[in-house]
């Protein structure tokens, strides 16, 4: 998605450890117009699959998911990373290991909002090693729901997550796929 790539080139900052900082439009401050375009793009790429629900992870997955849900006309469920006072039982939960933080956390979502009748589209902001998406896939499996696919805003294509998910035969779309962050420079993969 050209608009997103230009935004990454203009505003993204490469941090040590191959981390891309995009706090100015996705991870802290949010650009609503760009999110709207992202929502339209995901909605187009996952059209006609009978999606009934979007599943994401708080907090940075919420903005692109809301815009996609608006366009597809379906609700958005965000998994929580921390236990909530009002979300105590009747939960699906999955462990997610974060390489960047070197810690395992438990994500959870209420059984009320994802059921075996749902066709779920998973959306997240970044894909690196794929642990966050694997946790969300695990929740979809626990629910006995069908999977429409996985939509990622920024895929770090030099890490393993994308390959592992595609190898499972899952329909995955990323809007900007990064080939490298070497020497502080963002290089994108060629579009296929
Ligand atoms: P994974 O579970 O695929 O290894 O990592 C995905 C999660 O880690 C994303 O939800 C995102 O929060 C975070 N993440 C991984 N790499 C980056 C990065 O380069 N920049 C930012 N901003 N977040 C990242």
Boltz pocket constraint, residues with backbone or C-beta under 6 A from the ligand:
constraints:
  - pocket:
      binder: B
      contacts: [[A, 18], [A, 19], [A, 20], [A, 21], [A, 22], [A, 27], [A, 60], [A, 97], [A, 98], [A, 99], [A, 100], [A, 124], [A, 125], [A, 126], [A, 127], [A, 128], [A, 129], [A, 130], [A, 131], [A, 132], [A, 133], [A, 156], [A, 161]]
      max_distance: 6.0
